[in-house]
Amino acid sequence: MHIGIRADGGPTRGFGHLVRTRTLARELVDRGHEATYLTRTPEHVRRVCPDGIEIASLPADTAAAVVETARDRGIDALTVDQGRVPLPDQRTLSREFPLALVLDDTGGTVRCDLVVNGHIYASETDYAWEGSEPDWCVGGEYFMLSPELRRYARREPTWRAPPRQALITMGGSDVAGTTPSAVRAFDGTELSVDVIVGPGFQNRAAIDEAVAETDASFDVVENPSDLAERMFRADLAVTALGLTTYELLALKTPFVGFPQAPDQRPKVRALRDRNAALVLDEDASGTELASAVATLVQDRTLRRSFFDRGRQIIGVDGTSAVADGVESLE
């Protein structure tokens, strides 16, 4: 089976769609299928995605261009991960190919064969559909963890009180430039802090300046190959509310989180309702962030409650379940 994956990413729009579909593509290739990206950002697909995945550059950002390119490449089924896909485009694509939609939004009407939405705020009842009812991979149990993260998510992390190791991660591009403020939030904590610099970061000088001015121990690393291990061994983290949010939950790593982009806002209420993390508002100040970090460092009971709750929310086998659904599109 030859699966076409429609996804874009980069410093301005973020890398979440590419990271998520990379996980699915690796699973499908490991099962013996072919995978080809259909993308407007081929240079960023090359940076993010594994070897063995073909890349086809789209001439235009239209459903017609996707159909034409997919035909030329001999695609058997399409998986589209663009956050929101207009219904007319869904109709065009589903007329030509079995279609899976990987969605971030909830609500509205879909016309496809499979709906994938691994967000903890998603439900099948959020959607209406045209034609036949699609299959559903919806909710936190269907969040797609990479093979590395799945291995760590099946292990029990070490609980330490007081904490010793922390992590700062703002996704692939730090779209709001918050990493320097997160660094300063650890001033005087005496923690060892891994600072993750993603492939689209454009504020490295500001990060280095914050590290030099802050009284803590920092390891600033760019695109580390051992990110899953660093996340697993951290006693706490500071993160934007991208897909890393769910990875930290699966690894039982307590965190302070805040949205950096509009599509991250639904997680605020969902995480607060489940008492799963210490979640700040989008416009939180550096002082508020430092206060939240201090609370998580000092309040052992709160941190332990977050530690225990993560795997009640995120499943470990979502990638396999979604790949099963894509295989059923044949």
Summary of the structure (lengths in Angstrom):
residues: 330
radius of gyration: 19.8
end to end distance: 7.3
largest distance: 60.0
contacts: 1160
relative contact order: 0.14
helix: 41%
strand: 21%
